[in-house]
Amino acid sequence: MSEMVIPKLEPKSRSREYNSYKEHLRDKIVYEYLFNSESHRSLDELVLGKRQILPT
């Protein structure tokens, strides 16, 4: 079995937004980002239920 290398996290200044979500949603976001390579926009839509609003 090969060893998995996880890079050191680099915290950003957006912790208020991150902390506003429940732990199970944060867990799902981190999992989908790391293991399924989901984009930020995709995570907003799939995990958080946010829809993109297109300019008209």
PETA-V9590 format. One record per residue. RES is the residue in one letter. PSI is psi in whole degrees, -180 to 180 (* if undefined). OMEGA is omega as a letter, one per 40 degrees, with the letter a starting at -180 (NA if undefined). BURIAL is 1 if it has 16 or more other C-alpha atoms within 10 Angstrom, else 0. Layout:
res,psi,omega,burial
RES,PSI,OMEGA,BURIAL
RES,PSI,OMEGA,BURIAL
//
This chain:
res,psi,omega,burial
M,133,a,0
S,154,a,0
E,138,i,0
M,128,i,0
V,121,i,0
I,122,a,0
P,156,i,0
K,136,i,0
L,145,i,0
E,98,a,0
P,145,i,0
K,171,a,0
S,17,a,0
R,29,a,0
S,-29,a,0
R,-45,i,0
E,-46,i,0
Y,-46,a,0
N,-14,a,0
S,-14,i,0
Y,152,i,0
K,155,a,0
E,-40,a,0
H,-31,i,0
L,-41,i,0
R,-43,i,1
D,-45,a,0
K,-41,i,0
I,-48,a,1
V,-45,a,0
Y,-51,a,0
E,-37,i,1
Y,-47,a,0
L,-43,a,0
F,-19,a,0
N,5,i,0
S,37,i,0
E,143,i,1
S,165,i,0
H,-43,i,0
R,-42,i,0
S,-41,i,1
L,-41,i,1
D,-45,a,0
E,-50,a,0
L,-44,a,0
V,-44,a,0
L,-11,i,0
G,17,i,0
K,140,i,0
R,143,i,0
Q,133,i,0
I,117,a,0
L,139,i,0
P,146,a,0
T,*,NA,0
//
